[in-house]
Amino acid sequence: MIPLKDYNPTRRFPVITLLLIAINVGVYFFVQRPFGDETSQAKFSYEVAAIPCEVVQGRPLTEDEVIRTLRGNDDSACDSNAPAGDPEVFPNKSVWLALLYSMFLHGSLLHIGGNMLFLWIFGNNIEDRMGIPGYIAFYLLAGLVASAAHILVQPDSTVPVVGASGAIAGVMGAYVVLFPNVKIRSLIILVIVVLFRDIPAKWLLGVWFVMQFFTNPNEGVAWVAHVGGFLFGALVAFFLRDRLRPSRMPLVAPETNPTW
């Protein structure tokens, strides 16, 4: 199921949501430059993105760890007893700031396209309810919590973690608590059948959440980060629901199909 739009009007223009989308798209095309060679892309990711081993060890990866990861296909090449003289590939890298940088990096056009679609559909309403300062803080904190969840489960991983998925999952978790019955116009693909249906947010996002536990571990998807971000967002919205819920119910889908 792919969400296309929601029937949930906002009171204010979603400045921060649009700014986040612009930053993510700008970074992807003008900083990451995704159409370069694979070597340059790998170098960029290891130099800038967050890596669980680096965060746990508090230091950049060594040359040996990177070589074993890329050439030996060892995704857990983290060496907790690395010799003091073992050279680091990027010795000036800040492993802590990398946690923030990773939230604005993406691995493919499909990756960033899907993330920005979800951010636009669900983010504008959360921004509307939280206000600009609260929404910024919530978004960034959700991303950091999501990264922490991934690192907790895979502390020895030497694979860079990129994407805004964890932060956006937090937005989705808050949305399902605050607007569980709002209808989401969704594209449903069933083998050769394509359907357009209006689905309550609680079912759409509930199915998305459950599907994270069935993610193929070989697909390179940090599904634990998604789960961690979603639960964080849901908990925050649950405890602040009286302050964040609108004074009136949002509009639901009309009886007839909208004009496309």
C-alpha positions as CSV (number, residue, x, y, z in Angstrom):
1,M,0.0,0.0,0.0
2,I,1.3,3.4,-1.0
3,P,-0.3,6.5,0.5
4,L,-1.1,9.2,-2.0
5,K,-2.9,11.9,0.1
6,D,-4.8,12.3,3.3
7,Y,-8.1,14.1,4.0
8,N,-6.6,16.2,6.9
9,P,-6.5,19.9,6.4
10,T,-3.9,22.1,8.2
11,R,-4.3,25.5,9.8
12,R,-0.8,26.7,8.9
13,F,1.4,26.4,5.9
14,P,3.9,23.5,6.4
15,V,7.1,25.6,6.2
16,I,9.4,23.1,8.0
17,T,8.1,20.0,6.3
18,L,8.7,21.6,2.9
19,L,12.1,22.8,4.1
20,L,13.1,19.3,5.2
21,I,12.0,17.9,1.9
22,A,14.1,20.6,0.1
23,I,17.1,19.9,2.2
24,N,16.9,16.2,1.7
25,V,16.5,16.5,-2.1
26,G,19.2,19.1,-2.3
27,V,21.7,17.0,-0.3
28,Y,21.0,14.0,-2.4
29,F,21.5,15.6,-5.8
30,F,24.1,18.3,-5.1
31,V,26.1,16.9,-2.2
32,Q,25.9,13.1,-2.5
33,R,25.8,13.4,-6.4
34,P,24.3,9.9,-6.8
35,F,25.1,9.5,-10.4
36,G,28.9,9.2,-9.8
37,D,30.9,5.9,-9.7
38,E,30.3,3.4,-7.0
39,T,33.8,4.0,-5.4
40,S,33.1,7.7,-4.9
41,Q,29.7,6.9,-3.4
42,A,31.1,4.4,-1.0
43,K,33.9,6.8,0.0
44,F,31.3,9.6,0.7
45,S,29.2,7.3,2.8
46,Y,32.1,6.1,4.9
47,E,33.3,9.6,5.4
48,V,30.0,11.3,6.3
49,A,27.4,8.8,7.4
50,A,26.8,7.2,10.8
51,I,28.3,3.7,11.3
52,P,27.3,1.7,14.4
53,C,30.8,0.5,15.1
54,E,32.1,4.0,15.1
55,V,29.5,5.3,17.5
56,V,30.0,2.4,19.9
57,Q,33.8,2.6,19.8
58,G,33.9,6.4,19.6
59,R,36.3,6.5,16.7
60,P,36.4,6.3,12.9
61,L,36.8,2.9,11.2
62,T,40.3,1.7,10.5
63,E,41.6,0.7,7.1
64,D,41.5,-2.9,8.0
65,E,37.8,-2.7,9.1
66,V,36.8,-1.0,5.9
67,I,38.7,-3.4,3.7
68,R,37.1,-6.4,5.5
69,T,33.7,-4.9,5.0
70,L,34.0,-4.0,1.3
71,R,36.2,-6.7,0.1
72,G,35.5,-9.5,2.5
73,N,31.7,-8.9,2.7
74,D,32.0,-8.8,6.5
75,D,29.2,-6.5,7.7
76,S,30.4,-6.9,11.3
77,A,34.1,-6.2,10.9
78,C,34.2,-4.0,14.0
79,D,37.4,-4.7,16.0
80,S,37.0,-3.6,19.6
81,N,40.7,-4.4,20.1
82,A,42.1,-2.5,17.1
83,P,45.8,-1.6,17.6
84,A,46.4,2.0,18.6
85,G,48.6,2.5,15.6
86,D,46.1,1.0,13.1
87,P,45.4,4.0,10.7
88,E,41.9,5.3,10.4
89,V,40.5,5.9,7.0
90,F,38.9,9.3,7.9
91,P,40.7,10.3,11.1
92,N,39.0,13.7,11.2
93,K,35.4,12.3,11.0
94,S,33.1,13.3,13.9
95,V,31.2,10.1,14.6
96,W,28.7,11.9,16.7
97,L,27.8,14.6,14.1
98,A,27.5,11.7,11.6
99,L,24.3,10.7,13.4
100,L,22.8,14.0,12.3
101,Y,24.2,14.0,8.8
102,S,22.8,10.5,8.1
103,M,19.3,11.7,8.6
104,F,19.7,13.7,5.4
105,L,21.4,11.1,3.2
106,H,19.7,8.5,1.0
107,G,20.8,5.4,-0.9
108,S,18.7,5.7,-4.1
109,L,16.0,7.7,-6.0
110,L,13.4,5.2,-4.8
111,H,14.6,5.6,-1.2
112,I,14.4,9.3,-1.2
113,G,11.2,9.4,-3.2
114,G,9.4,7.1,-0.8
115,N,10.6,8.9,2.2
116,M,9.7,12.4,0.9
117,L,6.2,11.2,0.0
118,F,5.6,9.8,3.5
119,L,7.1,13.0,5.0
120,W,4.8,15.3,3.0
121,I,1.6,13.3,3.6
122,F,2.1,12.8,7.4
123,G,4.5,15.6,8.4
124,N,2.4,18.6,7.5
125,N,-0.2,17.7,10.1
126,I,2.3,16.9,12.8
127,E,4.0,20.2,12.2
128,D,0.6,21.9,12.3
129,R,-0.1,20.4,15.8
130,M,3.3,20.8,17.3
131,G,4.3,24.2,16.0
132,I,7.7,24.9,14.3
133,P,10.1,24.7,17.3
134,G,8.4,21.5,18.7
135,Y,8.2,19.9,15.3
136,I,11.9,20.5,14.6
137,A,12.9,19.1,18.0
138,F,10.6,16.1,17.6
139,Y,11.8,15.3,14.1
140,L,15.5,15.4,15.0
141,L,15.0,13.5,18.2
142,A,13.0,10.8,16.5
143,G,15.8,10.3,14.0
144,L,18.4,10.0,16.8
145,V,16.2,7.6,18.7
146,A,15.7,5.5,15.6
147,S,19.5,5.4,15.0
148,A,20.1,4.4,18.6
149,A,17.7,1.5,18.2
150,H,19.5,0.3,15.2
151,I,22.9,0.7,16.8
152,L,21.7,-1.2,19.9
153,V,20.8,-4.2,17.9
154,Q,23.8,-4.1,15.5
155,P,26.6,-2.5,17.6
156,D,29.3,-4.3,15.5
157,S,28.0,-3.2,12.1
158,T,30.5,-1.4,9.9
159,V,27.9,-0.6,7.3
160,P,26.9,3.1,6.9
161,V,23.3,4.0,7.9
162,V,21.6,6.5,5.7
163,G,18.1,7.9,5.4
164,A,15.4,10.0,7.0
165,S,13.2,6.9,7.5
166,G,13.7,6.8,11.3
167,A,12.6,10.4,11.8
168,I,9.7,10.0,9.4
169,A,8.7,6.8,11.2
170,G,8.5,9.0,14.3
171,V,6.2,11.4,12.4
172,M,4.0,8.4,11.3
173,G,3.8,7.1,14.9
174,A,2.6,10.5,16.1
175,Y,0.1,10.7,13.3
176,V,-1.5,7.3,14.0
177,V,-2.1,8.4,17.7
178,L,-3.4,11.8,16.8
179,F,-5.4,11.0,13.7
180,P,-6.2,7.3,13.7
181,N,-9.4,7.6,11.8
182,V,-8.4,10.0,9.1
183,K,-8.8,8.5,5.6
184,I,-5.7,8.1,3.5
185,R,-6.1,7.7,-0.2
186,S,-3.9,4.8,-1.0
187,L,-2.6,2.8,-4.0
188,I,-3.0,-0.9,-3.4
189,I,-1.1,-3.3,-5.7
190,L,-2.2,-6.9,-5.6
191,V,-0.2,-8.8,-8.2
192,I,-1.9,-7.6,-11.4
193,V,-4.7,-5.6,-9.7
194,V,-4.3,-2.0,-8.9
195,L,-6.8,-0.3,-6.5
196,F,-7.4,3.1,-5.1
197,R,-9.0,3.1,-1.7
198,D,-9.5,5.4,1.3
199,I,-8.0,3.6,4.3
200,P,-8.1,4.9,7.9
201,A,-4.6,5.9,9.1
202,K,-4.6,3.4,11.9
203,W,-4.9,0.5,9.4
204,L,-2.5,1.8,6.8
205,L,0.2,2.7,9.3
206,G,-0.5,-0.3,11.4
207,V,0.1,-2.6,8.4
208,W,3.3,-0.6,7.6
209,F,4.5,-1.1,11.2
210,V,3.8,-4.9,11.3
211,M,5.5,-5.3,7.9
212,Q,8.8,-4.0,9.3
213,F,9.2,-7.2,11.2
214,F,9.0,-9.2,8.0
215,T,11.8,-7.3,6.2
216,N,14.4,-9.4,4.5
217,P,17.6,-8.9,6.5
218,N,19.6,-9.1,3.2
219,E,17.8,-6.1,1.8
220,G,19.9,-3.7,3.8
221,V,16.9,-2.0,5.4
222,A,17.4,-0.7,9.0
223,W,13.9,-1.9,10.0
224,V,14.7,-1.7,13.7
225,A,15.3,2.0,13.3
226,H,11.9,2.3,11.7
227,V,10.3,0.5,14.6
228,G,12.2,2.5,17.2
229,G,11.3,5.8,15.5
230,F,7.6,4.8,15.1
231,L,7.3,3.8,18.8
232,F,9.0,6.9,19.9
233,G,6.7,9.1,17.9
234,A,3.6,7.2,19.1
235,L,4.7,7.5,22.8
236,V,5.4,11.2,22.5
237,A,2.0,11.9,20.9
238,F,0.3,9.6,23.4
239,F,1.6,11.6,26.4
240,L,1.0,14.9,24.7
241,R,-2.3,14.0,23.0
242,D,-4.4,16.4,25.0
243,R,-2.2,19.3,23.9
244,L,-1.7,18.2,20.3
245,R,-5.1,16.9,19.2
246,P,-7.2,19.4,17.2
247,S,-10.2,21.1,18.8
248,R,-12.3,19.8,15.9
249,M,-12.3,16.6,14.0
250,P,-10.4,16.7,10.7
251,L,-12.3,16.2,7.5
252,V,-12.8,12.6,6.3
253,A,-13.1,11.4,2.8
254,P,-16.3,12.4,1.0
255,E,-18.8,9.8,-0.1
256,T,-17.9,10.1,-3.7
257,N,-14.4,9.7,-5.1
258,P,-12.5,12.9,-5.5
259,T,-11.6,14.3,-8.9
260,W,-8.0,13.5,-9.9
